[in-house]
């Protein structure tokens, strides 16, 4: 875990370089795409659909290049070491994993079945071990959302497939 | 105008609306007082929830949450040295020192009374000035609107930021996000990658919920699992008349500062509170006492931030320009409800505009009624573990995004922007310019291109015969050049 934390700290520190570099690379890519936008004939002499994104991306590229230049020129990694200190990185990764796993699982299990289990499991792994708090909290949170969204405002939250769909249909 | 105010009052006191105002006050108190849940985030979460409401009811709720959350951030600032909202950051300096002296009840009382006074006066000025400003705004053509948006972007990326270049990148990133989807003038698809939902561009709400909600949940999960110790005997004691008289000069200075700064597009209440605190310290005969727990150090930022929050509503309703991150979210909500904020709002929908303004006044009055009770209750519920709060934020953000278009893609968008927001904020890229860029980008591009189409591509359309446009662009250039000028000055010295 310590090694994971060290890697994370290192990545976070280098973010001062990686983030502007990402902006620069993405800027070049999207700028190229903008040059490929077709301009309808009647707009050919005026201002086409590419000019605004090109101007905005141009500005992003120039400013990102300036940040990269500052980082390289500064030559003092110590200056950047103070940034982005991350506490508890394992919780960060757990949260990310839970967040991104939720979406594909939602399609299978549906909101009613998945959310209380997901919320309970998530709260457990981030440190809530009191069952008397965890179970009611997971159930109440899910119930509140179900009452507000699908029941009151008729938002068709995913119902899942197979038996899970049948279970959901009992609720909304 | 009196007729319209009466109309607004009548609307507000319909039971169905008034209950939502009270709910808004309570939600605002709870949200603002809970570290990690900002007024901006709460209003963002409320947007999809209130989608099924009538626009008037929805905005009564959102306005009252907004008005009260700015105040309630001071409760935790005073008691725990943890501002519940960024607007209360300056209140920590003297509020917590007063608590350390064993007088939390007095500190809470000063914060509460100052917020009530600043917010109520700010809201009344908003009620009186916004329609007049709307008349002036009717004179705005495409070049003026574009110049105003350019000024907004520059202002928001230049004030109260740690790194101006990063703030400018954030602003341009927001503008770039606004270019996704069908081009508003030629209908050419841009960056849609064949994904049908992207033809409509990025919806504001998933992006906003991601940047503010999910990223905050990610941050919260790294902290301790409990917010902190409870304040079991917290109560509030209002300042006496004699004390208020002594504080009058501070209020007379801070409230106008708050309203003025709040009305500037994109600047916001946090800046107002710090400017007001600094001004109070600068003009004081005993500046060395600031930071030691004196009433002026609480009253100056607290009256200014609430006044600024109301001031920020002026450009929102009358010009369609948000004065802060929260009002940027509200701008998105207005558009979602099919309302186009701007000068015509007052002539086409006076019932809506005046009801919202009256609600702002009443919500501020409710601060002084509801918060003593809330502080007592708050002391008991404050022990909810962060894990539960974070899980709630995640679920609400995910469901809130899905509810907008009933599309799974929006859930991916909220999660990706949550991660993006977390990483960017960790490296001092501010979130407000991204949101304001996204919200204003499409309008800005439309007005820029419309101006150029009208002039046959001649950029002098922004200067010749358009003094307002010239003024906004000139101020923007000056703001952009200030850091460079300061750098040059320091080199010469």
Contacts between the chains, C-beta under 8 A, distances in Angstrom:
chain1	res1	chain2	res2	distance
A	12	B	426	6.6
A	15	B	423	6.7
A	15	B	426	6.9
A	15	B	427	5.0
A	16	B	427	6.2
A	19	B	423	7.0
A	19	B	424	7.0
A	19	B	427	5.6
A	19	B	429	7.4
A	20	B	169	7.5
A	23	B	169	6.2
A	23	B	173	7.4
A	30	B	176	7.3
A	30	B	191	6.8
A	33	B	191	6.5
A	34	B	190	7.5
A	37	B	183	7.9
A	37	B	188	5.6
A	37	B	190	6.1
A	38	B	188	5.9
A	39	B	186	7.2
A	39	B	188	7.5
A	40	B	186	5.2
A	40	B	188	7.1
A	43	B	185	7.2
A	43	B	186	5.4
A	45	B	456	7.8
A	45	B	457	7.1
A	46	B	449	7.6
A	46	B	452	6.6
A	46	B	453	4.7
A	46	B	456	7.5
A	46	B	457	6.1
A	47	B	448	7.8
A	47	B	449	4.6
A	47	B	452	4.7
A	47	B	453	6.4
A	47	B	457	6.8
A	48	B	186	7.0
A	49	B	183	3.9
A	49	B	185	7.2
A	49	B	186	5.0
A	49	B	188	4.3
A	49	B	190	6.1
A	51	B	449	7.4
A	52	B	179	6.1
A	52	B	445	4.3
A	52	B	448	6.8
A	52	B	449	7.0
A	53	B	176	6.6
A	53	B	179	4.4
A	53	B	190	6.6
A	53	B	191	7.9
A	56	B	172	5.2
A	56	B	175	4.8
A	56	B	176	4.9
A	56	B	179	6.9
A	57	B	172	8.0
A	57	B	176	6.4
A	59	B	168	7.4
A	59	B	172	4.9
A	60	B	169	6.0
A	60	B	172	4.8
A	60	B	173	6.6
A	60	B	176	6.7
A	63	B	165	5.3
A	63	B	168	5.6
A	63	B	169	4.9
A	63	B	172	7.1
A	64	B	169	6.4
A	66	B	165	5.8
A	67	B	165	5.8
A	67	B	166	7.1
A	67	B	169	7.5
A	83	B	426	7.5
A	83	B	427	6.2
A	83	B	428	7.3
A	84	B	426	4.6
A	84	B	427	5.9
A	86	B	222	6.6
A	86	B	426	7.6
A	87	B	222	4.7
A	87	B	223	6.8
A	88	B	221	7.2
A	88	B	222	4.3
A	88	B	223	7.4
A	89	B	222	7.5
A	91	B	221	4.4
A	91	B	222	5.6
A	92	B	218	6.3
A	92	B	221	6.6
A	92	B	222	5.8
A	94	B	221	7.6
A	95	B	217	6.9
A	95	B	218	5.5
A	95	B	221	4.7
A	95	B	390	7.7
A	95	B	394	7.9
A	96	B	218	7.5
A	96	B	419	6.9
A	98	B	394	8.0
A	99	B	214	7.1
A	99	B	394	6.6
A	99	B	415	5.2
A	99	B	418	7.1
A	100	B	415	6.2
A	102	B	398	6.7
A	102	B	411	8.0
A	103	B	408	6.5
A	103	B	411	5.2
A	103	B	412	6.3
A	103	B	415	7.0
A	106	B	408	7.6
A	106	B	411	7.6
A	107	B	408	7.2
A	111	B	399	7.7
A	115	B	395	6.5
A	119	B	391	5.1
A	119	B	395	6.5
A	122	B	387	8.0
A	122	B	391	5.7
A	122	B	394	7.8
A	123	B	387	4.9
A	123	B	388	6.3
A	123	B	391	5.4
A	126	B	221	5.4
A	126	B	225	7.2
A	126	B	387	4.7
A	126	B	390	7.2
A	127	B	225	4.3
A	127	B	385	7.7
A	127	B	387	5.8
A	128	B	225	6.9
A	128	B	385	5.6
A	128	B	387	4.5
A	128	B	388	6.8
A	133	B	385	7.2
A	133	B	388	7.3
A	137	B	388	4.7
A	137	B	391	7.5
A	138	B	391	7.7
A	141	B	388	7.7
A	141	B	391	6.4
A	141	B	392	5.4
A	141	B	395	5.9
A	142	B	395	7.5
A	145	B	395	5.9
A	145	B	396	7.0
A	145	B	399	5.4
A	148	B	49	6.0
A	149	B	49	8.0
A	149	B	399	5.6
A	149	B	403	5.9
A	152	B	52	7.3
A	153	B	49	7.6
A	153	B	51	6.8
A	153	B	52	4.4
A	153	B	403	7.1
A	154	B	52	7.8
A	155	B	399	7.6
A	155	B	402	7.3
A	155	B	403	4.4
A	155	B	406	6.9
A	156	B	406	5.9
A	157	B	399	6.6
A	157	B	402	6.8
A	158	B	402	8.0
A	158	B	408	7.6
